[in-house]
Amino acid sequence: MKTSFEKFMASSAVQSVELSEMKIDLASVKDLDNIFKVAQTNIQNANGLVAQDLGAIASKWNQTFLKIQNELKAYDDNFLKAWAMIDDLSKQLKDLGVTDTSMVDKYKGYLTGLNKTKSALNKAIIDNKNRINS
């Protein structure tokens, strides 16, 4: 529903009005109203994106974060098992008189590389979590 002022502006051929020695450009007021409405729509759209899209992203992040945590916990368990197996196999080989345990020891290098990757993943996780939280 239009206000009486808007009706006056729409129906009037007058481009400006003199009010107590102050000149008001009606076209400028109409432009201001249009720009305000666009700005209002921008805020409404941004609010909708925050509520809907960021909420969905946060939910997806929480689901993904739990999956990542489960995978890293499983990795830690397997890392400890593998390290213990390496130590056990190396000891068994040495007990048998085999001095070259490089075929088993190479897995220590592999595990060290995996730990570097895990550290990088943890840093990326923390960085992304902080970015989402802020």
N, C-alpha and C positions, 0 to 999 in steps of 0.2 A: 504494500500500500504506500503510495507516494504521500509525502508531507505536502502541506500547502506551499512551502517554499519550492519544493521540487516541481509541483504543478505550475507554479508561477514561472519558474525558469523554463519549463518545457513549452508553455503556451505563449510566453512573452517574446515579442520580437525585439525587445529592448536588450541591448548588450551590456549596459551598465546602468546603475542607479545611483543617484546622489542621495546620501543619507547624512544629515547633519555635517555637511561639508566634507564627508568621506565618500570617495568614489569606490564602489565595489564592482569588479569585473565579474559578471555572472558566468562567463565562459570559464574563467579561472576557478571559480568555486565548483563548477561542474567537473572540471579536470581534476581538482583536488579530491572530489568525491569518488571519481573513477579510480584514481591512483590509490586512495585509501582502501577501496573495495578489493583491488588487486593485492595490496599488501595484506589485508585481512585474509584473503584466500591463501596467500603464501604461508601465513602462520598456521592456518587450519591444516593445510597440506603437510607442513613440517611436523605439526603435532600428531597427525595421523601416522606419519612415517615413524616417528619416535615410538608411539604406542604399539603399532602393529609390527613394522619391519624390525626395529631394534629389539622388540620383545621376542620375536621369532628367532632372531640371531642369537640373543642371549640364551634362549631355550636350547637351540641347536648347539651352541658353544658348551653349555653345561652337559649335554648328552655326549658330545665329542670329548670333552675333558675327562669324563668318567671312563670312556673307552680308552683314551690315551693312558690314564692312570693304571687301568687294568693291564694294558699291554706292557707298560714299564715295570709294573710289579712282577708280571710273569717273566719279563726279561731278567730282572734282578734274581729271581729264583733260579732260572736256567743258567745265569752267569755263575752263581755260586756252585751249582751242580757241576758245570763244565770245569770250573777252576779246580774243584776238589778231584774230579776225574783226571785232570791233567797231572795234578800232584801225585795221585795214586798210581797212574800208569807210568809216570817218570820213575817213581820209587820202585815199582815192580820191574821195570826194564833194567834199572841200575842193580837191583838185587840179582837179576839174571846175568849180570856182567855186561850188559849192553851200555856202552858209553855214549853212543849217539842217540839222543832222545829228541832230536830236532823234529821228527815227524809228529811228535805229540806237542812239543814246546811251541811249534808255529801257531798253535791255537791260542797261546797266551797273547801273541801279537794280534791275532784276529780279535780276541776279546778286548784288548786294549783299544783297538780301533773302534769297536762297537761302543765302548764306554765314552770315547770322545764324541761319537755321534749322539749318544744319550745325553751328554752334557749340553751339546748344542740344541737338542730338542727341548731339554728342560729350560734353557734360556729363552728359546722361541716361545715356549708355552707361557712362561712368566711375563715376557714382553707383551704377548697378545692378551693375556688375562688383564694386565695392568691397563692396556689400551682400551679394552672393553669396559673395564670398571670406571675409567675416568671420563 
